[in-house]
Amino acid sequence: MKKILITGATGLLGSSLVPHLKKYDYKITTHSLSKQADFMFDLSDKSKTFEMLNKNQPNIIINLVSQTSVELCEEQVHLAYLSNTRSVENITDWIGSSGANCHLIHISTDHVYDGLGEHKEDDITITNNYAFSKYAGELAAARVSSTILRTNFVGRSQVSHRESLTDWVYKATTSGHFVKVLSDVFFSPLSITLLVNMIELVLQKKPIGIYNLGSHNGMSKADFDFAFAESLNLPTNTMTRIETNQAKFLKAYRPKDMRMDSSKFENEMNIKLPSLKDLIEQIAQEYNEAS
């Protein structure tokens, strides 16, 4: 039986990944910074990280730990380093020094891209400290046997303290709140449901390297928000399209085009990822089934 340690297990992705993997023949151990988990501490603490890993001796580590607030990473550079880089360094230091037969699956971000997409894995453009700290985390992950997945995900949250983009749109349109949506930021996300299934496939094959993992035919966040609301027959009259230079709520620069070419992952895993349009319909169905 494979022993899997999931770090950051109580976050937006982990709260869906943990119950999904428990359906299979894995021994799952969970870590969180402060929420209920088997181990609870800051992964940037090297001694505590080594203590946990020595005790658990996992065959696979799935690292979901991340500080994802772009503004906070820009304001607190050291915090971004601790969360997004140092934590990964501690994990790979243990794998390297212990001689453990352990594979790392590290979740990274599409924020390492900018400029006209779709981007392949070597087409890096760093535009903010969040992207820089995540890229540095990738470099740390690559020191050992690892699969690094650059992705972005949307869909129904399973935890009250975190909401996704689709949760935000759903809440705004159903409550009549006026919101502004970005017309000049492009992306190609997956649904949380599909992403956890892809991670389970990676567990089986353990490909080495960096892989984009996103949908086909990405679109602007504004087009996505409108399409998602319309697929649920929700009112869109409270949503207004704006460009990022009009978005006073953004304090740090965001990449304008994060669309990814995921053909490397598709070829490696012998699968076909869906178009974003089809994915929106699948996500909307999940919200319909939950209502």
C-alpha positions in Angstrom: 0.0 0.0 0.0 1.4 3.4 -1.0 1.9 5.8 1.8 0.9 9.3 0.7 1.5 12.5 2.6 -0.6 15.5 1.5 0.6 18.9 2.7 -1.8 21.8 2.8 -4.5 19.1 2.9 -7.3 21.3 4.3 -7.2 24.1 1.6 -9.3 24.6 -1.4 -7.7 21.8 -3.5 -6.8 19.5 -0.6 -10.3 19.3 0.8 -11.4 17.7 -2.5 -8.3 15.7 -3.1 -8.1 13.9 0.3 -11.6 12.3 0.1 -11.0 11.4 -3.5 -7.8 9.5 -2.8 -9.3 7.8 0.2 -11.5 5.9 -2.3 -8.3 4.1 -3.5 -5.9 1.7 -1.8 -3.7 4.4 -0.3 -2.6 5.2 3.2 -3.3 8.9 3.5 -1.6 11.2 6.0 -2.6 14.9 6.1 -0.8 18.1 7.0 -2.1 21.6 7.6 -0.9 24.8 9.0 -3.7 25.2 11.5 -6.8 23.3 10.5 -7.7 19.7 11.6 -5.1 17.3 10.2 -2.7 14.5 11.3 0.1 17.1 11.5 -0.3 20.8 12.1 2.6 23.2 11.8 4.3 25.6 9.5 6.2 23.6 6.8 8.9 26.3 6.6 10.1 25.0 10.0 12.8 22.5 8.9 13.2 20.6 12.1 9.4 20.0 12.4 9.2 19.0 8.7 12.0 16.5 9.1 10.4 15.1 12.3 7.1 14.6 10.4 8.7 13.0 7.4 11.0 10.7 9.5 7.9 9.5 11.4 5.7 9.1 8.4 8.2 7.8 5.8 5.9 8.5 2.8 6.3 7.0 -0.6 4.7 10.0 -2.2 4.3 13.6 -1.1 1.7 15.8 -2.7 2.6 19.4 -1.8 -0.3 21.8 -1.9 1.1 24.3 0.6 1.1 27.8 -1.0 0.6 31.5 -0.2 -1.7 32.4 -3.1 -2.5 36.0 -2.3 -0.7 38.0 -5.0 -1.0 41.2 -2.9 0.4 39.6 0.3 3.3 38.1 -1.6 4.1 41.5 -3.0 3.9 43.2 0.4 5.6 40.5 2.4 8.4 39.1 0.3 9.8 36.9 3.1 6.4 35.4 3.8 6.1 34.4 0.1 9.6 32.8 0.3 8.7 30.8 3.4 5.4 29.5 2.1 6.2 29.0 -1.6 9.9 28.2 -1.6 11.4 27.4 1.8 8.6 24.8 2.5 9.5 22.9 -0.7 13.3 23.2 0.0 12.6 21.5 3.4 10.7 18.6 1.8 13.4 18.0 -0.9 16.2 18.4 1.6 14.6 15.5 3.6 14.2 13.4 0.5 17.8 14.0 -0.6 19.4 13.5 2.8 17.3 10.6 4.0 17.8 8.5 0.8 14.0 7.8 0.9 12.4 6.3 -2.1 9.9 9.1 -2.3 8.3 10.9 -5.2 7.1 14.5 -4.9 4.1 15.9 -6.7 4.3 19.6 -6.5 1.4 22.0 -7.4 2.6 25.2 -9.0 0.9 28.0 -10.9 0.1 29.5 -14.3 1.3 32.9 -13.0 4.8 32.1 -14.3 3.5 33.0 -17.8 2.6 36.3 -19.4 2.5 37.6 -23.0 0.5 36.1 -25.8 -0.4 32.5 -25.1 -0.7 29.5 -25.3 2.5 29.0 -23.4 4.7 25.9 -23.3 6.6 24.9 -20.2 9.9 26.8 -21.1 8.1 30.1 -21.9 8.6 31.7 -18.5 7.9 35.4 -17.7 8.0 36.4 -14.1 6.0 39.6 -13.4 5.3 39.6 -9.6 6.7 38.1 -6.4 4.1 35.4 -6.2 5.2 34.0 -9.5 8.9 34.4 -8.5 8.4 32.5 -5.2 6.4 29.8 -6.9 9.1 29.4 -9.6 11.8 29.2 -7.0 9.7 26.4 -5.4 9.7 24.6 -8.7 13.5 24.8 -8.8 13.6 23.3 -5.3 11.2 20.5 -6.3 13.2 19.6 -9.4 16.2 18.6 -7.2 14.5 15.3 -6.5 12.2 12.8 -8.3 9.2 15.0 -8.9 6.2 15.9 -11.0 5.6 19.6 -11.1 2.1 20.6 -12.3 1.5 24.2 -13.3 -2.2 24.7 -13.1 -5.2 27.0 -12.2 -8.5 25.6 -10.9 -12.1 26.6 -10.4 -15.2 24.8 -9.1 -17.2 24.2 -5.9 -15.2 24.7 -2.7 -15.7 22.0 0.0 -14.5 24.4 2.8 -16.2 27.4 4.2 -13.0 29.4 4.6 -11.9 29.4 1.0 -13.9 30.1 -2.2 -13.0 29.7 -5.8 -13.6 32.1 -8.7 -16.9 30.2 -9.6 -18.0 30.4 -5.9 -17.5 34.1 -6.0 -19.4 34.5 -9.3 -22.2 32.3 -8.0 -22.5 34.2 -4.8 -22.5 37.6 -6.5 -25.1 36.7 -9.1 -27.5 35.0 -6.7 -27.3 37.7 -4.1 -27.5 40.6 -6.6 -24.1 42.1 -5.7 -22.5 44.3 -8.4 -19.0 43.0 -9.4 -16.4 43.9 -11.9 -14.8 41.2 -14.0 -11.6 41.4 -15.9 -11.7 41.4 -19.7 -8.0 41.5 -20.4 -6.8 38.6 -18.3 -6.8 35.2 -20.0 -6.4 31.8 -18.5 -7.2 28.1 -19.1 -8.1 26.5 -15.8 -9.3 23.0 -14.9 -12.1 22.2 -12.5 -11.2 21.0 -9.1 -13.0 17.7 -9.9 -10.9 17.1 -13.0 -7.7 18.2 -11.3 -8.0 15.7 -8.5 -8.6 12.9 -11.1 -5.4 14.0 -13.0 -3.4 14.0 -9.8 -4.5 10.4 -9.1 -3.3 9.5 -12.6 0.0 11.1 -11.9 0.3 9.1 -8.7 0.1 5.9 -10.8 2.7 6.9 -13.5 4.9 9.5 -11.6 6.2 11.3 -14.7 9.4 13.3 -14.1 9.4 17.0 -15.0 7.3 20.1 -15.3 3.9 19.9 -17.0 1.2 22.4 -17.8 -2.2 21.1 -16.8 -5.1 23.2 -18.1 -8.1 23.2 -20.4 -8.1 23.9 -24.2 -9.2 27.1 -25.8 -8.8 29.4 -22.8 -10.7 32.7 -22.5 -10.7 36.0 -20.6 -11.8 35.8 -17.0 -14.8 38.1 -17.9 -15.9 35.8 -20.7 -15.5 32.8 -18.3 -17.6 34.6 -15.6 -20.4 35.4 -17.9 -20.4 32.0 -19.5 -20.5 30.3 -16.1 -23.4 32.5 -14.9 -25.3 32.0 -18.2 -24.9 28.2 -18.0 -26.7 28.3 -14.7 -29.3 30.7 -16.0 -28.2 33.3 -13.4 -28.6 37.0 -14.0 -25.5 38.8 -15.4 -26.8 42.4 -15.2 -24.8 42.9 -12.0 -21.4 42.1 -13.7 -19.4 44.8 -15.5 -16.4 44.2 -17.7 -13.3 46.2 -16.9 -9.6 46.1 -17.8 -7.0 45.6 -15.1 -5.9 49.3 -15.3 -9.4 50.2 -14.1 -9.3 47.6 -11.3 -8.6 49.6 -8.1 -9.0 46.5 -6.0 -5.8 45.0 -7.6 -2.7 46.4 -5.8 -0.1 44.1 -7.5 0.4 43.3 -11.2 -1.3 40.3 -12.6 -0.1 38.5 -15.8 -2.4 39.3 -18.7 -2.2 36.0 -20.5 -1.7 32.8 -18.6 -3.2 30.4 -21.2 -1.2 27.1 -21.3 -0.3 24.5 -23.9 -0.9 21.3 -22.1 0.0 18.9 -24.9 3.1 17.7 -23.1 1.0 16.4 -20.2 -1.6 14.9 -22.7 1.1 13.1 -24.6 2.8 11.8 -21.4 -0.4 10.5 -19.9 -2.2 9.5 -23.1 -5.3 11.6 -22.4 -7.2 14.4 -23.9 -8.1 17.4 -21.7 -11.4 19.2 -22.3 -12.1 22.6 -23.8 -12.8 25.4 -21.3 -16.3 25.8 -22.8 -17.1 22.1 -22.1 -15.6 22.4 -18.6 -17.9 25.3 -17.7 -20.9 23.1 -18.5 -19.5 20.4 -16.2 -18.8 22.8 -13.4 -22.3 24.3 -13.7 -23.8 20.9 -13.4 -22.0 20.4 -10.1 -23.5 23.6 -8.7 -27.0 22.5 -10.0 -26.7 19.2 -8.3 -25.6 20.9 -5.0 -28.4 23.4 -5.0 
